[in-house]
């Protein structure tokens, strides 16, 4: 019998604009899914199909630039947090072989005088593609808005004040990442463990993924099998990250996931993907919430701030020395 996997499709408008009973149901549904599998798909997230199409068009244009042009945007001193990261740099925690990808990262733009601005490096501007800079910034802002409301629904589910996360994620250290899983020209020469993205968990609070250009995303189920995640084209996929799992003392699941290689006949094609990693400010306290600790669920994690935890993880995945 096929394993049942709870990855519901939810409408964010039910929470943002819905009647009290719609909001309550949304909060319960996302909470239950995040407790079971750590994944949901979300409709009506605030981005139009046109914006998402243009985003992917601009991402493809960037990765089509010659390597020497892309490399001028690589800033190793920023540990992959801004600009371009070339092939062979990032690997899953514990993996020996790097993921088969290159990527671009944009971060927070602080406009309200918040002193946290001094913590963030400036975003890198792509001179060749003016719309690339504009579109990625707009997508960042829209996903940040959607993410804030998703966290409100999660706070309600947990029994916290609805606005518990608001000040922690305002001007947070979130990242929009454009990923190119490049064509595999000679599959026979690959190391046996080479994959597009090795099995991993995300570092942040929640991840909002704009539908990838091809299949490949799989989640590890409670019974230890891999389950393909397929979203309708206009939906986004949202999953729990390790910071939220840590804060909730494992009540909400940061589920292991991976991006597998395509069938052999599609090896020579590219795959593009754009996740938004919603991070809080670095001073957020990730100490396990008292409401998530009891005799059956003793505290599982030492106290840490979001910044301390991020630093530790960036070293583990090879982006920071």
N, C-alpha and C positions, 0 to 999 in steps of 0.2 A: 504494500500500500504506500502511495506517495506521501512523503512527509508534508504536513501542512505548515506553511510559513506565513506568519502574520505581517505582511507588508501592505497596509491599507492605502487606498487613494483618498486623500482628504482635501477639502476645499478651504483654503485659507480665508476666503471671504466669510465663511461660516463663523470664524473667530473674530475677524476685524469688524464686520458689519452685522453679524447675526444677532438674533434675539438671545436672551439669557440662556434658554435651553439649548440653542445651537452652539453657543460658546462652550457650555458645560460638556456637551457631547464631544465636541472637537477636542477639548482638553483631555477628556477620558480616553478617547480613541488614540491620540498621539502618545499619551502616557502609557497605555497598555502596549502599544506597538514597540515603544522604546524600552519597555520592561521585557518584552518577549524577544524581539529580534534586533532592536536598535535602528530599524529602517522604516521610513514611510515614503510615499510619493505625494507631492503637493500640486494641486491645480490652483489657478488664480493667485499666483505669487507676485504679481505686480509687473511682470515683464511681458511685453508683446512678442508675438512670433517674429515680427519684423526686426525688433531689437536683437533677439537671440540669433536670427539668421545673419544680421550684420556683424554681430560679435564673432560668429564662427568664420565669416568671410574675412574679417580683419586678422583673426588669429592665424588663419591659413596663409594669408599674405605675409605675415611676419615670418613664419617658419619656412616660407619659400625663399626668403632672402638668402644670398650666399653666406656661407659660414663666417667669412671674414667680417661681413657687416654685422651679423648677430653677435659675434665675439666681442665687438667693441662695447656691447651693452652688458657684458658679464663683469660682475663686481664681486670677486671672491671674498673680499673683506666684509661683505654684507651677509655671508652665510646663506646665499640663495634667497634672501628675504625680499630683495628688489631686483628688477631687471631679469636678465637672461641667465639660465643655468644650462650648460652644455651637456652633451651625452656622456653617460658613464659616471655621473657625479653622485647621484642619490641611490641608496639601496634600502630595502626594508630592514628594520631592526633585526639583527641576527643573521642576515643574509650575507653570502660571500660574493655574489655576482650582482653588479648594479642593475637597476631597472633599465629597460630599453626605451628611454624617453629623453626628451629635452623639454624645458619649460620656461615660462615667463611669469614673474610675480609682480603684482601691484599691491600697495598697502594703503594705509589710512591717510586721508588728507584732512588735517585739522584746520578748521576755518573760524573757530569761535574763541580763540585766545587761550584755550586750555594748555596748561604748562606741559602736558604729556607730549605735546608736539616736539619738544626737545629730545624725547626718547627715540623718535622715528626718523630713519633716513628718508630723504626726499625720494619720491618716485622717479624712476628713470623714464625719460621721454624718448620715444622712437621718432627720430627726425624724418625718416623716409615715409612714415604713415601717420599723418595728423589725425585721421579718424580713429585709428587704433587707440590713441591716447584718450580721445573723447568718449568712445564707446565703452572702453574698459572702465572708465571712471563712472559712467552712468549705471552700468551693470553692477558695479561694486555698491553704489548707493542704494539701488533698488533691492539687492539681495540683503544688504545690511538692515534695511527697513523690514523686509519679510522675516529675517532671522530674529529681530527684536520681538516681533509678535509671536513667533513660534516659541521663543523662550518664555514669554508671558504665559502662554498656554501650559507649558511644562511646569512653570512655577505654581500655577493653580493646581495642577495634578499632584504636585508634591506636597501641597498644603502650605506653601509659602505665600507671602504677599505677591499679588500679580506682578508688581513692578520690581521684584527682588533683583532681577538681572539688569534693569535699565541703566543704572549709573555705572555698573561694572563693564558693560559693553559699549557705552557711549564713548566715542573716540577710541574704541578698542583696537587691539593689534591685529585686526583681521587681514586676511590675504586673499586676493583673487588670483588664481593660478590658471594660466592657459597651458595645456599639455599637448605635445606632439609625440605620439608613439610612432616612431619612424618605420618605414618599410624594412622588412627583413629580406635582404637580397639573397643571402645564402644560408637558408635554415640549417643545412647540414653542418655548418661550421660553429653553430651556437653551443655554448656550454649546456649541459643537460638541465641546469637549474635556471636558465635564462628565460625570464618572462617580462611582459610589458610592465607590470607592477606586482612585485612580490606580495605575499600575504602580509597584511599590516593592519594596524588600527590608527585612526586619525588622532592627532595630538590635542585638538582644540575642543571647544564646547559642543558645537554642532557644525556639520558640513552641509552646504547646499550645492548640489551638483546639477548643472544645466546639461540636459540630455546629451550624451556622447554621440559622435558621428557613426559609431558602429557598436555592435554587441561586445561583450567581454567582461563586464562587471559581474562578479560573483560574491555572495556572502556565505560565510561558514555557519551552518545551522547548529542548533543545540545537539543534534545527533551526530555531528561531525561530517556531514556531507556538504558539497558546494551547490549553492542554489543561484541560478542566474537572475539578476535584477533587470527587469525591463519596464521602463516608464513610457507612457504615451508621449509622443513627440513634444507636446507643448508643456508637459509637466516637469518638475524638478524632483530629484531624489534627495532626501534629507536623512542624515544619520547622526548618531551620538558619537562624540569624540571622547578621548580618555579623560579630559578635564571634567566633563560632566559626569562620567562614570565615577571618577574619583570623588567628586563633590558629594555624590549621592551614595557613596559606599557600596557601589556595584548594583544598586537598585535599577538604574538605567544602564543598558548594555552598550558598550563600545565594541561593536561586532567586528571580528576579523573579516577583511575583504581583500580581493585581489582583482587584477585585470589580466585575463589569460590571453595567450597568443591566439591569433585567428586560425581557422582551418588552413591547411597548407596552400590551397589555391588562392587564399587572400593574404598570404604572408607579405606580398610585395605592395600592399596598400597601406596608407597612413590611417591612423585613428587619432581623432582630436577630442579633447575633453576639457571642460572648464568648471572646476570646483571652486566654491567660496568657503574658505576656512574661517568660521566666525570665532574670533578670540576675544577674551576680555582684555582690559588693561593689565599690565604686568603685575600690578600690586594686588590683584584680586586674591583673596584668601581661599585656597582650595581645600581647607580642612574639612573633613567629612561632616556633613550636617548632622546635628544631634537627632533630628527626626528620622534619620536613616540608620541609626545605630540602636540595637537592642540585644537581648541575650542570644537570639538566634542569628543575629547579624552583627558580630563584633566589628569594631573599627579595623579596616583593612589597610589603611595607608598612613604613612607619616605626614605631618603637616607640611605644606609647601605653598608658595605663591605661584600664580600662573607663570610669572617670568622665570622663576627658578626651574619649574618643571619643563617649560619650553626649551630652556638652555640645555638641560640634560638630554632631552629627546633629539635636538638638532645635532648633538655630538654622536648620539647612537646611530643616526641614519646617514652620517658621513658629510653633512653640510657644514658642520662647525668643528674646528680642530680643538 
